[in-house]
Amino acid sequence: MRLIINGEPQTTAATTLSQLLIALEYEGEWLATAVNGELVPREDRDDHALNDNDRIEILTPMQGG
């Protein structure tokens, strides 16, 4: 499946948002995710199906100042 992840085209076998996060080695409770501009809460990621050409945004907190 072809996706746009954080602005970069990528190909993946993941079919759900949670599978994609695992494949990309994102972990932790502090992630924010959006698919096609719509926020996807953590509890909905297992059931959120991905489609070809979806735009995925994955945000992680940054430390520093």
N, CA, C and O atoms as a CHARMM CRD file, in Angstrom:
* protein
*
  260
    1    1 MET  N      0.85100  -1.17200   0.00000 PROA 1      0.00000
    2    1 MET  CA     0.00000   0.00000   0.00000 PROA 1      0.00000
    3    1 MET  C      0.89700   1.23600   0.00000 PROA 1      0.00000
    4    1 MET  O      1.92200   1.27600   0.68100 PROA 1      0.00000
    5    2 ARG  N      0.49700   2.23100  -0.76800 PROA 2      0.00000
    6    2 ARG  CA     1.24100   3.48900  -0.82800 PROA 2      0.00000
    7    2 ARG  C      0.57500   4.51000   0.08900 PROA 2      0.00000
    8    2 ARG  O     -0.63400   4.73300   0.02600 PROA 2      0.00000
    9    3 LEU  N      1.39100   5.12000   0.93800 PROA 3      0.00000
   10    3 LEU  CA     0.91300   6.13600   1.86800 PROA 3      0.00000
   11    3 LEU  C      1.84100   7.34400   1.81300 PROA 3      0.00000
   12    3 LEU  O      2.98500   7.24300   1.36700 PROA 3      0.00000
   13    4 ILE  N      1.34200   8.47400   2.26500 PROA 4      0.00000
   14    4 ILE  CA     2.17400   9.65700   2.47100 PROA 4      0.00000
   15    4 ILE  C      2.30200   9.80000   3.98900 PROA 4      0.00000
   16    4 ILE  O      1.32600  10.10400   4.67500 PROA 4      0.00000
   17    5 ILE  N      3.50400   9.58000   4.50200 PROA 5      0.00000
   18    5 ILE  CA     3.72400   9.59000   5.94300 PROA 5      0.00000
   19    5 ILE  C      4.61300  10.77900   6.28300 PROA 5      0.00000
   20    5 ILE  O      5.76400  10.85300   5.85200 PROA 5      0.00000
   21    6 ASN  N      4.06700  11.70400   7.05800 PROA 6      0.00000
   22    6 ASN  CA     4.77700  12.93700   7.41100 PROA 6      0.00000
   23    6 ASN  C      5.36400  13.60900   6.16700 PROA 6      0.00000
   24    6 ASN  O      6.49600  14.09100   6.17000 PROA 6      0.00000
   25    7 GLY  N      4.55200  13.62200   5.10500 PROA 7      0.00000
   26    7 GLY  CA     4.94000  14.30900   3.88300 PROA 7      0.00000
   27    7 GLY  C      5.81100  13.51000   2.92700 PROA 7      0.00000
   28    7 GLY  O      6.14100  13.99900   1.84700 PROA 7      0.00000
   29    8 GLU  N      6.19300  12.28000   3.30000 PROA 8      0.00000
   30    8 GLU  CA     7.06700  11.46400   2.46300 PROA 8      0.00000
   31    8 GLU  C      6.32400  10.23900   1.93900 PROA 8      0.00000
   32    8 GLU  O      5.70000   9.53200   2.73000 PROA 8      0.00000
   33    9 PRO  N      6.36600   9.96200   0.63400 PROA 9      0.00000
   34    9 PRO  CA     5.73400   8.75900   0.10400 PROA 9      0.00000
   35    9 PRO  C      6.45500   7.50500   0.61100 PROA 9      0.00000
   36    9 PRO  O      7.68500   7.44100   0.60400 PROA 9      0.00000
   37   10 GLN  N      5.68400   6.52300   1.04600 PROA 10     0.00000
   38   10 GLN  CA     6.24700   5.26000   1.51800 PROA 10     0.00000
   39   10 GLN  C      5.31400   4.12600   1.12800 PROA 10     0.00000
   40   10 GLN  O      4.12200   4.33300   0.89800 PROA 10     0.00000
   41   11 THR  N      5.87200   2.93400   1.05800 PROA 11     0.00000
   42   11 THR  CA     5.09600   1.73700   0.79300 PROA 11     0.00000
   43   11 THR  C      5.14400   0.86300   2.03100 PROA 11     0.00000
   44   11 THR  O      6.19400   0.71600   2.65600 PROA 11     0.00000
   45   12 THR  N      3.99900   0.27900   2.38800 PROA 12     0.00000
   46   12 THR  CA     3.92300  -0.55400   3.59000 PROA 12     0.00000
   47   12 THR  C      2.92400  -1.68400   3.38000 PROA 12     0.00000
   48   12 THR  O      2.04600  -1.60200   2.52100 PROA 12     0.00000
   49   13 ALA  N      3.06900  -2.73300   4.17400 PROA 13     0.00000
   50   13 ALA  CA     2.10500  -3.83500   4.17200 PROA 13     0.00000
   51   13 ALA  C      1.06000  -3.63800   5.26300 PROA 13     0.00000
   52   13 ALA  O      0.09300  -4.39800   5.33300 PROA 13     0.00000
   53   14 ALA  N      1.24000  -2.62900   6.11700 PROA 14     0.00000
   54   14 ALA  CA     0.30300  -2.37900   7.21800 PROA 14     0.00000
   55   14 ALA  C     -1.07700  -2.03300   6.67300 PROA 14     0.00000
   56   14 ALA  O     -1.20600  -1.32000   5.67800 PROA 14     0.00000
   57   15 THR  N     -2.10500  -2.54800   7.34000 PROA 15     0.00000
   58   15 THR  CA    -3.47700  -2.26000   6.91600 PROA 15     0.00000
   59   15 THR  C     -4.24200  -1.42900   7.93900 PROA 15     0.00000
   60   15 THR  O     -5.33100  -0.93500   7.64700 PROA 15     0.00000
   61   16 THR  N     -3.67900  -1.27100   9.14400 PROA 16     0.00000
   62   16 THR  CA    -4.30100  -0.41600  10.16000 PROA 16     0.00000
   63   16 THR  C     -3.25800   0.57900  10.66300 PROA 16     0.00000
   64   16 THR  O     -2.05700   0.39800  10.46500 PROA 16     0.00000
   65   17 LEU  N     -3.73800   1.61500  11.30900 PROA 17     0.00000
   66   17 LEU  CA    -2.83700   2.63000  11.83600 PROA 17     0.00000
   67   17 LEU  C     -1.90800   2.04900  12.90100 PROA 17     0.00000
   68   17 LEU  O     -0.72500   2.38500  12.93000 PROA 17     0.00000
   69   18 SER  N     -2.41700   1.19200  13.76600 PROA 18     0.00000
   70   18 SER  CA    -1.55300   0.60700  14.79900 PROA 18     0.00000
   71   18 SER  C     -0.47700  -0.28200  14.17900 PROA 18     0.00000
   72   18 SER  O      0.65800  -0.28600  14.65600 PROA 18     0.00000
   73   19 GLN  N     -0.80600  -1.03700  13.12800 PROA 19     0.00000
   74   19 GLN  CA     0.19200  -1.85300  12.44800 PROA 19     0.00000
   75   19 GLN  C      1.27100  -0.97700  11.82300 PROA 19     0.00000
   76   19 GLN  O      2.45200  -1.32400  11.84700 PROA 19     0.00000
   77   20 LEU  N      0.86300   0.15100  11.26800 PROA 20     0.00000
   78   20 LEU  CA     1.83200   1.07400  10.67000 PROA 20     0.00000
   79   20 LEU  C      2.79300   1.61300  11.72100 PROA 20     0.00000
   80   20 LEU  O      4.00100   1.66100  11.48900 PROA 20     0.00000
   81   21 LEU  N      2.27500   2.01600  12.86400 PROA 21     0.00000
   82   21 LEU  CA     3.13200   2.54200  13.93000 PROA 21     0.00000
   83   21 LEU  C      4.14500   1.49600  14.38400 PROA 21     0.00000
   84   21 LEU  O      5.30400   1.82200  14.63900 PROA 21     0.00000
   85   22 ILE  N      3.71200   0.24200  14.48700 PROA 22     0.00000
   86   22 ILE  CA     4.62900  -0.83900  14.86900 PROA 22     0.00000
   87   22 ILE  C      5.69200  -1.03000  13.79200 PROA 22     0.00000
   88   22 ILE  O      6.87600  -1.15500  14.10400 PROA 22     0.00000
   89   23 ALA  N      5.27700  -1.05400  12.53100 PROA 23     0.00000
   90   23 ALA  CA     6.21700  -1.24700  11.42400 PROA 23     0.00000
   91   23 ALA  C      7.25600  -0.12900  11.36100 PROA 23     0.00000
   92   23 ALA  O      8.41100  -0.36700  11.00500 PROA 23     0.00000
   93   24 LEU  N      6.84300   1.08600  11.70800 PROA 24     0.00000
   94   24 LEU  CA     7.76000   2.23800  11.67700 PROA 24     0.00000
   95   24 LEU  C      8.50800   2.42000  12.99500 PROA 24     0.00000
   96   24 LEU  O      9.28500   3.36200  13.15200 PROA 24     0.00000
   97   25 GLU  N      8.26600   1.51200  13.93800 PROA 25     0.00000
   98   25 GLU  CA     8.92200   1.50400  15.25100 PROA 25     0.00000
   99   25 GLU  C      8.62600   2.74500  16.08800 PROA 25     0.00000
  100   25 GLU  O      9.48100   3.23400  16.82600 PROA 25     0.00000
  101   26 TYR  N      7.40000   3.24100  15.95800 PROA 26     0.00000
  102   26 TYR  CA     6.93700   4.29900  16.85600 PROA 26     0.00000
  103   26 TYR  C      6.32600   3.62900  18.06500 PROA 26     0.00000
  104   26 TYR  O      5.53900   2.69200  17.92900 PROA 26     0.00000
  105   27 GLU  N      6.68100   4.09900  19.24100 PROA 27     0.00000
  106   27 GLU  CA     6.08400   3.54900  20.43900 PROA 27     0.00000
  107   27 GLU  C      5.93900   4.64200  21.48100 PROA 27     0.00000
  108   27 GLU  O      6.55900   5.70100  21.37700 PROA 27     0.00000
  109   28 GLY  N      5.13100   4.38400  22.46700 PROA 28     0.00000
  110   28 GLY  CA     4.92100   5.35000  23.52900 PROA 28     0.00000
  111   28 GLY  C      3.49500   5.87400  23.54800 PROA 28     0.00000
  112   28 GLY  O      2.76100   5.79200  22.56300 PROA 28     0.00000
  113   29 GLU  N      3.13900   6.40200  24.67400 PROA 29     0.00000
  114   29 GLU  CA     1.78700   6.91700  24.88900 PROA 29     0.00000
  115   29 GLU  C      1.62500   8.34400  24.39200 PROA 29     0.00000
  116   29 GLU  O      0.50400   8.85100  24.35800 PROA 29     0.00000
  117   30 TRP  N      2.69200   8.99500  24.01100 PROA 30     0.00000
  118   30 TRP  CA     2.64500  10.42900  23.71800 PROA 30     0.00000
  119   30 TRP  C      2.54400  10.75100  22.23400 PROA 30     0.00000
  120   30 TRP  O      2.74800  11.89800  21.83800 PROA 30     0.00000
  121   31 LEU  N      2.23500   9.76500  21.41300 PROA 31     0.00000
  122   31 LEU  CA     2.10200  10.01800  19.98600 PROA 31     0.00000
  123   31 LEU  C      0.75200  10.65700  19.67000 PROA 31     0.00000
  124   31 LEU  O     -0.25900  10.34900  20.30000 PROA 31     0.00000
  125   32 ALA  N      0.75500  11.53600  18.69900 PROA 32     0.00000
  126   32 ALA  CA    -0.49300  12.05700  18.14000 PROA 32     0.00000
  127   32 ALA  C     -0.52700  11.61200  16.68200 PROA 32     0.00000
  128   32 ALA  O      0.47400  11.71100  15.97300 PROA 32     0.00000
  129   33 THR  N     -1.68300  11.12200  16.23800 PROA 33     0.00000
  130   33 THR  CA    -1.79700  10.62500  14.87000 PROA 33     0.00000
  131   33 THR  C     -3.00200  11.23100  14.17400 PROA 33     0.00000
  132   33 THR  O     -4.04100  11.48100  14.78600 PROA 33     0.00000
  133   34 ALA  N     -2.83500  11.46000  12.87100 PROA 34     0.00000
  134   34 ALA  CA    -3.93900  11.95500  12.04800 PROA 34     0.00000
  135   34 ALA  C     -3.88600  11.24000  10.70200 PROA 34     0.00000
  136   34 ALA  O     -2.81000  10.95600  10.17500 PROA 34     0.00000
  137   35 VAL  N     -5.05600  10.95600  10.16100 PROA 35     0.00000
  138   35 VAL  CA    -5.17400  10.35200   8.83400 PROA 35     0.00000
  139   35 VAL  C     -6.05300  11.28100   7.99700 PROA 35     0.00000
  140   35 VAL  O     -7.20000  11.56400   8.34400 PROA 35     0.00000
  141   36 ASN  N     -5.49000  11.73700   6.90100 PROA 36     0.00000
  142   36 ASN  CA    -6.19000  12.66300   6.00500 PROA 36     0.00000
  143   36 ASN  C     -6.74700  13.87900   6.74300 PROA 36     0.00000
  144   36 ASN  O     -7.85700  14.33600   6.47100 PROA 36     0.00000
  145   37 GLY  N     -5.94700  14.39300   7.68800 PROA 37     0.00000
  146   37 GLY  CA    -6.32100  15.60400   8.41300 PROA 37     0.00000
  147   37 GLY  C     -7.24000  15.39500   9.59600 PROA 37     0.00000
  148   37 GLY  O     -7.57900  16.35800  10.28500 PROA 37     0.00000
  149   38 GLU  N     -7.65900  14.14900   9.85600 PROA 38     0.00000
  150   38 GLU  CA    -8.55400  13.85200  10.97800 PROA 38     0.00000
  151   38 GLU  C     -7.76800  13.16700  12.09400 PROA 38     0.00000
  152   38 GLU  O     -7.12700  12.14100  11.86900 PROA 38     0.00000
  153   39 LEU  N     -7.82000  13.73700  13.29200 PROA 39     0.00000
  154   39 LEU  CA    -7.15100  13.15100  14.43600 PROA 39     0.00000
  155   39 LEU  C     -7.68900  11.75000  14.71700 PROA 39     0.00000
  156   39 LEU  O     -8.89900  11.52900  14.68700 PROA 39     0.00000
  157   40 VAL  N     -6.79000  10.80700  14.99000 PROA 40     0.00000
  158   40 VAL  CA    -7.19600   9.44200  15.34600 PROA 40     0.00000
  159   40 VAL  C     -6.70900   9.17900  16.76800 PROA 40     0.00000
  160   40 VAL  O     -5.50500   9.05100  16.99100 PROA 40     0.00000
  161   41 PRO  N     -7.62700   9.09600  17.73600 PROA 41     0.00000
  162   41 PRO  CA    -7.24000   8.83600  19.11800 PROA 41     0.00000
  163   41 PRO  C     -6.55300   7.47300  19.27300 PROA 41     0.00000
  164   41 PRO  O     -6.80400   6.54800  18.50100 PROA 41     0.00000
  165   42 ARG  N     -5.69800   7.37000  20.26700 PROA 42     0.00000
  166   42 ARG  CA    -4.94500   6.14400  20.53600 PROA 42     0.00000
  167   42 ARG  C     -5.85300   4.92300  20.58800 PROA 42     0.00000
  168   42 ARG  O     -5.50800   3.87800  20.03600 PROA 42     0.00000
  169   43 GLU  N     -7.00300   5.03200  21.23900 PROA 43     0.00000
  170   43 GLU  CA    -7.88700   3.87000  21.40700 PROA 43     0.00000
  171   43 GLU  C     -8.54600   3.42800  20.10000 PROA 43     0.00000
  172   43 GLU  O     -9.12000   2.34100  20.04400 PROA 43     0.00000
  173   44 ASP  N     -8.47600   4.24000  19.05700 PROA 44     0.00000
  174   44 ASP  CA    -9.08900   3.88800  17.76300 PROA 44     0.00000
  175   44 ASP  C     -8.08000   3.39100  16.73000 PROA 44     0.00000
  176   44 ASP  O     -8.47900   3.00400  15.63200 PROA 44     0.00000
  177   45 ARG  N     -6.80500   3.39000  17.04600 PROA 45     0.00000
  178   45 ARG  CA    -5.77700   3.04600  16.06000 PROA 45     0.00000
  179   45 ARG  C     -5.84300   1.59400  15.59800 PROA 45     0.00000
  180   45 ARG  O     -5.57100   1.30900  14.43100 PROA 45     0.00000
  181   46 ASP  N     -6.19900   0.67100  16.49000 PROA 46     0.00000
  182   46 ASP  CA    -6.27700  -0.74800  16.10800 PROA 46     0.00000
  183   46 ASP  C     -7.33200  -0.98100  15.03800 PROA 46     0.00000
  184   46 ASP  O     -7.15800  -1.84000  14.17400 PROA 46     0.00000
  185   47 ASP  N     -8.40700  -0.23800  15.08500 PROA 47     0.00000
  186   47 ASP  CA    -9.52500  -0.43100  14.16900 PROA 47     0.00000
  187   47 ASP  C     -9.52100   0.53200  12.97700 PROA 47     0.00000
  188   47 ASP  O    -10.37800   0.43100  12.09900 PROA 47     0.00000
  189   48 HSD  N     -8.57100   1.45500  12.94200 PROA 48     0.00000
  190   48 HSD  CA    -8.56200   2.45500  11.86400 PROA 48     0.00000
  191   48 HSD  C     -7.87100   1.87300  10.62800 PROA 48     0.00000
  192   48 HSD  O     -6.64400   1.78500  10.58000 PROA 48     0.00000
  193   49 ALA  N     -8.66100   1.47800   9.63700 PROA 49     0.00000
  194   49 ALA  CA    -8.13200   0.90400   8.39800 PROA 49     0.00000
  195   49 ALA  C     -7.47700   1.98700   7.54600 PROA 49     0.00000
  196   49 ALA  O     -7.94900   3.12200   7.48100 PROA 49     0.00000
  197   50 LEU  N     -6.38000   1.60900   6.89600 PROA 50     0.00000
  198   50 LEU  CA    -5.69000   2.51500   5.99100 PROA 50     0.00000
  199   50 LEU  C     -6.05900   2.18200   4.55300 PROA 50     0.00000
  200   50 LEU  O     -6.37000   1.03700   4.22300 PROA 50     0.00000
  201   51 ASN  N     -6.02000   3.19900   3.70900 PROA 51     0.00000
  202   51 ASN  CA    -6.31300   3.03900   2.28500 PROA 51     0.00000
  203   51 ASN  C     -5.16400   3.60600   1.47500 PROA 51     0.00000
  204   51 ASN  O     -4.43700   4.48800   1.93100 PROA 51     0.00000
  205   52 ASP  N     -5.01100   3.08400   0.26300 PROA 52     0.00000
  206   52 ASP  CA    -3.97600   3.57100  -0.63400 PROA 52     0.00000
  207   52 ASP  C     -4.05400   5.09500  -0.75000 PROA 52     0.00000
  208   52 ASP  O     -5.13800   5.65900  -0.90200 PROA 52     0.00000
  209   53 ASN  N     -2.90700   5.74600  -0.67600 PROA 53     0.00000
  210   53 ASN  CA    -2.74900   7.20100  -0.80400 PROA 53     0.00000
  211   53 ASN  C     -3.25500   8.00600   0.38500 PROA 53     0.00000
  212   53 ASN  O     -3.38700   9.22500   0.27900 PROA 53     0.00000
  213   54 ASP  N     -3.54500   7.35800   1.52400 PROA 54     0.00000
  214   54 ASP  CA    -3.87100   8.11200   2.73800 PROA 54     0.00000
  215   54 ASP  C     -2.67400   8.96600   3.13400 PROA 54     0.00000
  216   54 ASP  O     -1.52200   8.60500   2.89300 PROA 54     0.00000
  217   55 ARG  N     -2.97600  10.10300   3.74700 PROA 55     0.00000
  218   55 ARG  CA    -1.94500  10.99500   4.28100 PROA 55     0.00000
  219   55 ARG  C     -1.91500  10.81900   5.79300 PROA 55     0.00000
  220   55 ARG  O     -2.89300  11.11800   6.48000 PROA 55     0.00000
  221   56 ILE  N     -0.79900  10.33800   6.30400 PROA 56     0.00000
  222   56 ILE  CA    -0.63800  10.04100   7.72400 PROA 56     0.00000
  223   56 ILE  C      0.32000  11.05800   8.33400 PROA 56     0.00000
  224   56 ILE  O      1.39100  11.32300   7.78900 PROA 56     0.00000
  225   57 GLU  N     -0.07300  11.61500   9.45700 PROA 57     0.00000
  226   57 GLU  CA     0.81200  12.48900  10.22900 PROA 57     0.00000
  227   57 GLU  C      1.02600  11.84600  11.58600 PROA 57     0.00000
  228   57 GLU  O      0.07100  11.48200  12.27100 PROA 57     0.00000
  229   58 ILE  N      2.29800  11.70800  11.97000 PROA 58     0.00000
  230   58 ILE  CA     2.66300  11.13900  13.26500 PROA 58     0.00000
  231   58 ILE  C      3.50700  12.17500  13.96600 PROA 58     0.00000
  232   58 ILE  O      4.57300  12.55400  13.48100 PROA 58     0.00000
  233   59 LEU  N      3.03000  12.63200  15.10900 PROA 59     0.00000
  234   59 LEU  CA     3.72400  13.67500  15.86500 PROA 59     0.00000
  235   59 LEU  C      4.20200  13.11100  17.18700 PROA 59     0.00000
  236   59 LEU  O      3.46600  12.40600  17.87900 PROA 59     0.00000
  237   60 THR  N      5.43700  13.42700  17.53100 PROA 60     0.00000
  238   60 THR  CA     6.01300  13.02000  18.80600 PROA 60     0.00000
  239   60 THR  C      6.47800  14.26200  19.54200 PROA 60     0.00000
  240   60 THR  O      6.85800  15.24900  18.91300 PROA 60     0.00000
  241   61 PRO  N      6.45300  14.22600  20.87300 PROA 61     0.00000
  242   61 PRO  CA     6.90800  15.39800  21.61900 PROA 61     0.00000
  243   61 PRO  C      8.41800  15.57900  21.49300 PROA 61     0.00000
  244   61 PRO  O      9.17000  14.61500  21.35000 PROA 61     0.00000
  245   62 MET  N      8.83000  16.81800  21.54800 PROA 62     0.00000
  246   62 MET  CA    10.25900  17.13600  21.49300 PROA 62     0.00000
  247   62 MET  C     10.66000  17.75600  22.80900 PROA 62     0.00000
  248   62 MET  O      9.89900  18.51100  23.41500 PROA 62     0.00000
  249   63 GLN  N     11.86800  17.43000  23.24800 PROA 63     0.00000
  250   63 GLN  CA    12.39100  18.04100  24.47100 PROA 63     0.00000
  251   63 GLN  C     13.35500  19.13100  24.09000 PROA 63     0.00000
  252   63 GLN  O     13.90200  19.14800  22.98700 PROA 63     0.00000
  253   64 GLY  N     13.55000  20.01400  24.99100 PROA 64     0.00000
  254   64 GLY  CA    14.51200  21.08300  24.75300 PROA 64     0.00000
  255   64 GLY  C     13.85200  22.43200  24.95400 PROA 64     0.00000
  256   64 GLY  O     12.70100  22.52400  25.38100 PROA 64     0.00000
  257   65 GLY  N     14.57400  23.43500  24.65100 PROA 65     0.00000
  258   65 GLY  CA    13.98900  24.75000  24.85500 PROA 65     0.00000
  259   65 GLY  C     14.76200  25.85200  24.33600 PROA 65     0.00000
  260   65 GLY  O     14.35100  27.00600  24.45800 PROA 65     0.00000
